[in-house]
Amino acid sequence: MSQSGEEFATEIARVAAARPKARSLGPLRRLLPFLGPYRWQIAGAGFALICSSSASLFIPPAIRGMIDHGFDRNNVALIGRYFLALMGVAAVLGIATATRFYFVTWLGERVIADVRKAVFDHVLSLSPVFFEATRTGEVLSRLTADTTLVQTVIGSSASIAMRNLVMLTGGMILLFITDLKLSAMVLAAVLLVMLPLILFGRWVRTLSRQSQDRIADTSAHAAETLNAVQTVQAFTHETVERLRFGRAVESSFRVAVLRTRARAVMTMVVIFAVFGCIVGVLWAGAQDVLANRITGGQLAQFVAYAVIVASGFGALTETWGDLQRAAGASERLGELLDAVPEVRAPDRPLALPARPRGAVSLRNVGFRYPSRPEHAALDGFSLDIVPGEAVALVGPSGAGKSTVFQLLLRFYTPQSGTIAFDGVDVAQLDP
């Protein structure tokens, strides 16, 4: 049991080391084929997103109008119209937000169901060679933990990120329309904030991938132990397995804490920098009001747009970490979908005779299991079985009896020799 666990751990470490590291959100492009069939739902979510964002951007001009004109005693009815307009904006904002929430949640559930089915269908088509190099627990972790991360992005984080991106873009444009000088100061502040966002983002992405790998290792270890629980108990290995599992869990926890600290520091730095810059801009705006270069309502409108821009940046820092984690999860799911079966059909497969006779022939077959390449399971093995003949394979454990049947079932491809059914080489058949 212990030796087998060490072999699997070594193989998993080799596979993990060979994985390409996600350096961007590019792996999320793997989800586009799954989103394609639901264009109308995406369009509905996008329309609702634009409506809710536009409604939010309409609030600052209403505030400006109330401050500059609404409190004039000669225009008493005007303030009522402004408040009525704000009520209309609130209604549009509520309906559009609810519509967006429904569509994106539906998309998240639907797409992730399709992803899970596609991954499971593909895994079922893989040869046993794949499962010798990849533990069942790791595959299950990708089907559960990784797909849950992707679902969070599609059903929540991506929508929030898009909404805040629209608000951020619209807010910046309207800031420049409101006051060019103050807007230039805000733009400089935005560029200043982007630097820590990029630097911390790379760190968070690396730690997120490591965290997901640790979770997969923990699940794989638990599955390996529980699948052989009788063997573990027979050799009184419970304490050893508890210690091994505990070390795996603690390793996962330590990486998760590092990731959380990185995200917390990133959020703190960005939010402090953003709102610190806003305070400086407010001071400059107050000086302009005192000098009668702008009105109080104009400054209030500018402040409202600045808050929208700052809130957009703050929300983007939160969702950026989720998007990076989902990119790592998509990359891991893509590795499963990209896995190629070891036993594949030839370009022009042959067909068995229309009336099969059942003749089996093995000629000088040599085979080594991928997990034990130093040990020859079969070496120069030959066997002929004619139709109707009953043959028994007898030998000690490990002599290759099961290997012969696995090769006949085309679970593996022999490294040398040929296997034929009714005179047709099985390598020329479609498995």
Secondary structure, DSSP 8 states (H G I E B T S, - for coil): -HHHHHHHHHHHHHHHHHS----SSGGGGGGHHHHGGGHHHHHHHHHHHHHHHHHHHHHHHHHHHIIIIIT-GGGHHHHHHHHHHHHHHHHHHHHHHHHHHHHHHHHHHHHHHHHHHHHHHHHHTS-HHHHHHS-HHHHHHIIIIIHHHHHHIIIIIHHHHHHHHHHHHHHHHHHHHH-HHHHHHHHHHHHHHHHHHHHHHHHHHHHHHHHHHHHHHHHHHHHHHHHTHHHHHHTT-HHHHHHHHHHHHHHHHHHHHHHHHHHHHHHHHHHHHHHHHHHHHHHHHHHHHHTTSS-HHHHHHHHHHHHHHHHHHHHHHHHHHHHHHHHHHHHHHHHHHH---SS---SS-B---SS----EEEEEEEE--TT-TTS-SEEEEEEEE-TT-------STTSSHHHHHHHHTTSS--SEEEEEETTEEGGGB--
